[in-house]
Structure formats: structure tokens, C-alpha cells
Amino acid sequence: MTTNDQIEAYLIETQLPFERVKDGFWIIHDESDAVDNIVVVHTPPVITFRVKLMDVPEGDQREELFRHLLHLNASAMVAGAYALEDDSVVIVDSLQSENLDYNEFQASIDAIAFAVREHYSDLSGFNPSGN
């Protein structure tokens, strides 16, 4: 089973700045790239990666945004998926932590960063308030 110490070692190996919020909970901070504020949570036997992209817009844009997110999930997501959490659009990815290795860990972070870089400007057009 992958331990929290091993996950923290993987975070150090990524060379991305991060903070340990509490045991099994980290936030990756890298304002120069698309990986800013990726939350990493280890709740054995699962490790979850999550980043908030934007608030869900109100009004006519909602249904169009939801359709667009479903299309992206089916056609453009390398790993993880777009999801709704309360009134926010997030990207989430989950892995089994039992046999987790560094390459899988890094691949999840890279896939999330890729999705943010590739899709954020398009998605933010659905939310004129910019949140």
C-alpha cells in the first residue's frame, strides 16, 4: 500500500511547489503553469486529484456548458473527468493507491494540467463573470 510519506516523496520528485495541509491532504501551487491549486487527497485505497476551474454560470449558458463538458469527457480527456461540485466546474481523477507508482502519479498531474491548458480559455467563455 502506498503511504502518505511515499505520496509526499512523489510530490517532491515532481519539483512543483506544494503544501501539506494535513495528513493525506496536499495542495500543489505553481502559478506559472496550469497546475495551480491541484488538491491531492489520499484516502486509502484511493488517491484523488482535483482542481477547480470555474463557477458554474447562471442562466442560458448552463445547459450549453454541461453539454460541452460531457463532450470533452468523451473526446478530449486523457485521464480524469470534468465534474460538478456544488456550483463549481472541477476536474477530478482517482487512482488506486495500493500499487501506485511515480509514473502514474505524474501522469495524473500532467493530464489535469494539459486539460486546463487546452480547455480553460474555451470554458471560461461560458462564464462572463470570470470566476
N, C-alpha and C positions, 0 to 999 in steps of 0.2 A: 504494500500500500504506500502510495506517495504521501509523504508527511508535509506539514506546513513548512518545515525547515527546507525540504527539497524544493518546494514551490518558491520559497524566498530565494534560494540559490539560483533557480531558473530566472527569476526576475532580475537578479544581479547580473546574470550572464547576458541578458538582453541589452544591458547598458542603457536602459531607459530609466529616467528618474521615477522613483515610486516612493510611496509612504505606506508603512504598515499601520493601519487604523486600529486593528485589534487582531487577536489570534485568528488566523484563517481569513483575513479580510485586508486587501491591499487596494490602493488606487495608483495607477500609472499616470504620471504627469509628464507630458512632453509637448509644450505649446508650439514647438517648431514643426510638428508633424500632426498627422491625423489620429494619433493615438492618445490624445489628451483626455484624461479622466476615464480611462477604462477601469472599471471596477472588477476585481478578481476575488471570487469568494470560493473557499474550499469548505464544502460540507460533505465529508466522506459519505459515499464513494464518488461524489461528483464535484468537479470544479467548473464554475460558471464565470464567463466573461460577459460584461455588459457595459454599454456606453449609451448615454442619452444623446440623441441627435437634435431633437426639437420638440416644441409643444405641438400638440395636435391642433390644427386650425379649427375655428368655428365656422359654421355656415356652409355654403355651397362647395367649398374646396374639400371637405372631409371625405366624401364618397370617392371623389377622383383620386385623392391621396391614397386611400385604402386600396383601391384597385391597382394603383401604381406600385405600392409596396408588395402586394401579392404577386404582381408580375415580376418584380425584381427578385423576390424569394425564389420563384420558379426558374428564372433565366439567368440571373447575374450574381447570385450569392455563392461564393466559393465555399464558405463554411458559415455556420450560424444562420440567423434569420432576422428579418425585421419583425418587430412586435410592438404591441401597445402595452404600456404600463401606466395605469391611471390616465392622465392626459398628456402622455409623452410618447414619442416615437423612439424606440430603442433598438439596438442591435444586441442580440444575445447569442452566445454559443456555449455549449456544455460538453464536457468531456468526462469520461470515466477516469478517476484518479488512481485506480488500482495499479495500472501498468503505464501510467503517463510518463512519457519521456520528453526531453527538452525540445526535440523537433516538433512534436505535436503541440506543445505549449506555445512555441514561437509561431507556428503556423496559424493558430487561432488569433493571436495578436495581429499578425500580418494580414489575415483575411479581413478582420474588422477594420484595420487601418486602410486597406485597399477599398473596402466598401464606402467608408467615409469620404476618402479622396475622390472616388469615382461618382458617387451619387449625391453628396450633400448639396452641391450647388443646385442641382435639379430639384431635389426635395424641398429645399428652403424656399423655392418659388411658390410652394403651396401655402406658405405661412408668411404673409406680408409683414407681420409684426417682428419677424426675425428671431423669435425665441425658440 
